[in-house]
Amino acid sequence: MAKLVYAAITSLDGYIEAMLLVWKQPRTRDMPLDAVGRVFALSFALEQLRDNARDLRDRAEELTHVR
C-alpha cells in the first residue's frame, strides 16, 4: 500500500505544479468565470487529496515504527 500512496502523492504533486503553470498563462484570464471556478475547485480538491495522502503516509509510517 505504501508504494501506491507514494505514487499517488507524486502524481498529485506533478498535477499541482502543472496547474500553477496554467494559472500563470494569459489565456486563463480570458476564460469564462464558471470555467475558472471549476478549474479552481478541481485544483483545490486535488490539493486536499494530496495533503490527505501525505497524512495517511505519515500515520502509516508512525504505526510501522511503533511496532
C-alpha positions as CSV (number, residue, x, y, z in Angstrom):
1,M,0.0,0.0,0.0
2,A,2.9,2.4,0.8
3,K,4.0,2.3,-2.9
4,L,0.6,3.2,-4.0
5,V,0.3,6.2,-1.6
6,Y,3.8,7.4,-2.7
7,A,2.8,7.1,-6.4
8,A,-0.4,9.0,-5.7
9,I,1.4,11.8,-3.9
10,T,4.0,12.1,-6.7
11,S,1.3,12.2,-9.3
12,L,-0.7,14.8,-7.4
13,D,2.5,16.9,-6.9
14,G,3.0,16.9,-10.7
15,Y,-0.5,17.9,-11.4
16,I,-0.4,20.8,-8.9
17,E,2.8,22.0,-10.4
18,A,1.2,21.9,-13.8
19,M,-1.8,23.8,-12.5
20,L,0.4,26.6,-11.2
21,L,1.8,27.0,-14.7
22,V,-1.7,27.1,-16.2
23,W,-2.8,29.9,-13.8
24,K,0.2,31.9,-15.0
25,Q,-0.9,31.7,-18.6
26,P,-2.6,34.8,-20.0
27,R,-5.3,32.5,-21.6
28,T,-6.8,31.8,-18.2
29,R,-7.7,35.5,-17.9
30,D,-10.0,35.1,-21.0
31,M,-11.8,32.0,-19.6
32,P,-15.5,32.3,-18.6
33,L,-15.9,32.8,-14.9
34,D,-17.7,29.4,-14.4
35,A,-14.9,27.6,-16.2
36,V,-12.3,29.3,-14.0
37,G,-14.4,28.3,-10.9
38,R,-14.5,24.6,-12.0
39,V,-10.7,24.5,-12.6
40,F,-10.1,26.2,-9.3
41,A,-12.4,23.8,-7.5
42,L,-10.7,20.8,-9.1
43,S,-7.3,22.1,-8.2
44,F,-8.3,22.7,-4.6
45,A,-9.8,19.2,-4.3
46,L,-6.7,17.6,-5.7
47,E,-4.5,19.6,-3.3
48,Q,-6.7,18.4,-0.4
49,L,-6.4,14.8,-1.7
50,R,-2.6,15.1,-1.8
51,D,-2.5,16.5,1.7
52,N,-4.7,13.7,2.9
53,A,-2.5,11.1,1.2
54,R,0.6,12.6,2.8
55,D,-1.1,12.4,6.2
56,L,-2.1,8.8,5.5
57,R,1.5,8.0,4.6
58,D,2.9,9.7,7.7
59,R,0.4,7.9,10.0
60,A,1.2,4.6,8.4
61,E,4.9,5.2,8.9
62,E,4.4,6.1,12.5
63,L,2.5,2.9,13.1
64,T,5.1,0.7,11.5
65,H,7.9,2.3,13.6
66,V,5.9,1.8,16.8
67,R,5.6,-2.0,16.5
